[in-house]
C-alpha cells in the first residue's frame, strides 16, 4: 500500500463501502428469512446472498482482487486434479486389472 494520503483515504472509503454493503446484505438475509419461500427457492436465495457477501469479503478484505495470476493458477490446478481423480476409476476399469475382484463389475 502506498503512503500517499489520498490513496489511503480511497482505501479506507472502499473498506467502509464494502462494510456498509455487507450490513445491507445481512439485512436482506434477515428479511428473506421472514419470507415463507419454498425450500428450493429459500436455498437459492440464501446461496446467492452468501456468495455475494463471500466474494466481497474475499476480494476486498482478503486482497484477492489483486492476486488474479495466483487465483487462476489455483483454479487450473484444481481442474487438473479433478480430471485426474475422475478418470482414475475409468482407466482402472479399462485395463482389466480389476477382473475377478469381489467388488469389480462382472
N, C-alpha and C positions, 0 to 999 in steps of 0.2 A: 504494500500500500504506500502511496506517495504521502509525503509530509506536507503537501500543498493544502492550505486551509480550505480552499474551495472544493478540492477533491474529497477531503474529509467530510465536509458538510453534505456533499452529494451522497456519499456512502451512508452517513447517518440518516439522511432523509429516506434513502432506499430501505434501510432497516426498519424505520418507523412505518413506512408504507406497507411493507410486507407484514409487519406485526399487526397493523390495522386490518389488512386483508385476511389474516389468519383469524382475528377476532370476528370478522364478518362471517367467514366460513363456519366458524364454531356456532355462531347464532343461527346460521342456515341449517346446520346439523341438528341443533336443538329444535328448531321449528319443524324440520322434516320428521322428527321423531313423533311429533304430535299429529301428523297426518296419518291416517289409518290406511296405508297403502297395502296392496297385496305383497306377499313375501318377495317374489322376484323383483317387483318394482322397488321395494324398500331396500333390497340388497344392491340393486343397480344404483340408486340414488346415493346410498352410503359409500359405495366404492368410488363413484365419481367425485364426491366431495373429499374423500380421503386421499385419492390420487392427486387431486388439485392441491390440497394442503401439503402433502408429502413432497410434491415436486417443487413447491415454493420454498419449503424448508431446505430441501437438498440443494437446490440451485443457488440460493442466496446465502443462507446461514452456514452451509457446509462448503460454500465456494465451488460447487461443481459446475457452475456455468462457465468457469474459466478453464476447465480441465477436459475439453472435448476430445483431445487425442487419446487420453487415458481411458475415457469412458467408452469410446468406440473400440479401443483395443480390448477392453474387458468384455464388451458385448460380443466381439468377434470370437474371442477365446471361449466364451460361454456357448456360443452356437457350435463351434467346432467340437467341444466336449459333449454337447448334447447329441450331435450327429453320431459321434463315435459310440456313445452309450446306446443310441437307438439301433445302430447297425451291428453291434456285437452279438446279440441274440440271433439275428438273421444269418450272420456268417457262421455261427457255430451250428445252426441247424442245417446249413447247406453243405458243410464239409463232411458230414456223415459220422463224425466222432461221437455224437450223442445217441447213435443207434444201439439199442439193446439196454439202455439205462431205464430204470423204472419210471422216471419222470419224463422221458422223451416220448414224442408222439409216435404212434405205431405206423 
